Amino acid sequence: MNGALQRTPLHSLHLELGARMAPFAGYELPMQYAAGLKAEHLWTREQAGLFDVSHMGQLRVRGEGLHAALERALPVDFSTWRPGLQKYSLLLNERGGIDDDLMVTRLEDEVLIVVNASGRQGDTERLKALCPELEFSLLDRALLALQGPRAAQVLAGAADLKFMHARRMAVAGIECLVTRCGYTGEDGFEISVAAADAQALARGLLAHSTVRPAGLGARDTLRLEAALPLYGQDIDAATSPREAGLAWAIAPARRPGGAKAGGFPGAAGANRAAKRFVGLVGEEPVPVRHGAHLLDAAGARVGTVTSGTVSPTLGKPVMLAYVDAGVAAGAPLNAVVRSRSHPVRMARLPFVPKRYQR
């Protein structure tokens, strides 16, 4: 990794709380705290975990013809999109591969886009090239994720928000943009706040007895149980939306036969499907990690594991993977770990039911 690691506005608070820090996407971030990954994971499932996701890029978009211009860049449809509503979208390359996945929020006079940390600069430059008439600004803001079944009790002023809806509001007297969403499969909120106010906000949330800090390690195991793909690992520039099971992220009007079909980068290749995204459960208590090969009953390689862990909630190995398009559902498979084959079976996704407030 080149250059010094960047730090979020909450860096000193993480150290104060005893976090074990590690590099991720060019940032020094908390992987876990003293309680450990499993405890943080289970606390989030039962109470509320507070995650620092300020490494994500927050991009403000403004300008004349805002919506029409963004429809040239993204497979979205603003004609039925009300202000205050957030949607999941994809930035595709010309081959129909996924260059990044995005959270896009329409507000009254602007659009806010949350991009992955690895795409902060690249996504911004790509969108500028696709929409030269618009103004794109990377904001100096922190992003906190409050996740878990007690999150709405803690953030009572946003308890009436529905899933994927956003509102500007004060939290503990601090002006924020709150969206009811998250990356854990649990109910919860993502809170965008000015960098200068981030520590005061985090301390205020942690003052609640039901809230504990959680690191990116627990965030990863939570999102894996919920079958939420990680960019750069489960989805990438060589994977199409259809292969990744994300064709639903292309607005109906932009799909073949729709009123606004095509017209965005990669439209022609978005439906290619040489492989498919599946969930797997290990038949033996052996963790199977990213990169493990999958073999069919004859010993031929038919897929690759992209994410794997021993599920803290279920107590058994779970995996996200791609298998060749011709592999039958339910076909017996083996995962190769340290040159040994271990039986795995296809499982319905998500492994743990999502509990969004719809």
Protein Blocks (a to p, Z undefined) as FASTA:
>chain_A
ZZjddddfklmmmmmnopacddeehiacdfbdfkomklmmmmmmmmcccddfklpccddd
edehklmmmmmmpccdfklccehiacddddddfkopafbdcdddddfkbccddddfklmm
mmmmmmmmmmmmbccddddddddddedjklmmmmmmlmmpcehiacdddeehiacddddd
djeopacddddddfklmmmmmmmmmmpmkbccddfklmmmmmmmnopacehklgcfkbcf
klnopmmmpcfklmghiakgghiehklmmmgcfbccdddddfbfcdcdehiacddfkopa
fbdcfbdcddfklopacddddddfklcghiacdddeehiacddddddddfbdcfbdZZ
